[in-house]
Amino acid sequence: MRHLPNHPNIVLLKDTYEDEDDVHLIMEFCEGGDLLDCIVSRGDYTEHSAASIIKRIVLVVQ
């Protein structure tokens, strides 16, 4: 994740560390929940709205 550019739609990875059992990722706090929370709270989407969200996701991961 550190190789990803600084982008407003990508959560910033601040630090990482390992202990005996796990790898821990320290990430920026983002208010408002995640994409699933947004989808569930809004209910249904038009095809145009869904396409707009998917387009933003694809542009980030290109």
C-alpha positions as CSV (number, residue, x, y, z in Angstrom):
1,M,0.0,0.0,0.0
2,R,2.9,2.3,0.5
3,H,3.5,2.4,-3.3
4,L,0.1,3.8,-4.0
5,P,0.0,7.6,-4.7
6,N,-1.4,10.0,-2.2
7,H,-5.1,10.1,-3.3
8,P,-8.2,11.4,-1.6
9,N,-10.0,8.1,-2.1
10,I,-7.2,5.9,-0.6
11,V,-6.9,5.6,3.2
12,L,-3.4,6.7,4.2
13,L,-1.1,3.9,5.6
14,K,0.7,5.7,8.5
15,D,2.8,2.8,9.9
16,T,3.1,-1.0,10.2
17,Y,4.5,-3.3,12.9
18,E,4.7,-7.0,13.6
19,D,4.4,-8.9,16.8
20,E,4.8,-12.7,17.2
21,D,1.4,-13.5,15.7
22,D,0.2,-10.6,13.6
23,V,1.0,-7.8,11.3
24,H,-0.6,-4.5,12.3
25,L,-1.4,-1.6,10.0
26,I,-1.8,1.9,11.4
27,M,-4.1,3.8,9.1
28,E,-5.7,7.2,9.1
29,F,-9.1,7.5,10.6
30,C,-11.9,8.2,8.2
31,E,-15.3,9.3,9.5
32,G,-18.5,8.1,7.9
33,G,-18.0,4.3,7.7
34,D,-17.0,2.3,4.7
35,L,-18.5,1.7,1.3
36,L,-20.7,-1.1,2.5
37,D,-22.1,1.1,5.2
38,C,-22.9,3.8,2.6
39,I,-24.6,1.3,0.3
40,V,-26.7,-0.2,3.0
41,S,-27.8,3.1,4.5
42,R,-28.7,4.5,1.1
43,G,-30.6,1.5,-0.1
44,D,-31.0,1.2,-3.8
45,Y,-28.8,2.8,-6.5
46,T,-29.5,3.8,-10.1
47,E,-27.3,2.3,-12.7
48,H,-25.7,5.7,-13.2
49,S,-24.9,6.1,-9.5
50,A,-23.5,2.6,-9.2
51,A,-21.3,3.2,-12.3
52,S,-20.0,6.5,-10.9
53,I,-18.9,4.7,-7.7
54,I,-17.2,1.9,-9.6
55,K,-15.5,4.4,-11.9
56,R,-13.9,6.1,-8.9
57,I,-12.8,2.8,-7.4
58,V,-11.2,1.7,-10.8
59,L,-9.4,5.1,-11.2
60,V,-7.8,4.7,-7.8
61,V,-6.5,1.1,-8.4
62,Q,-5.3,1.6,-11.9
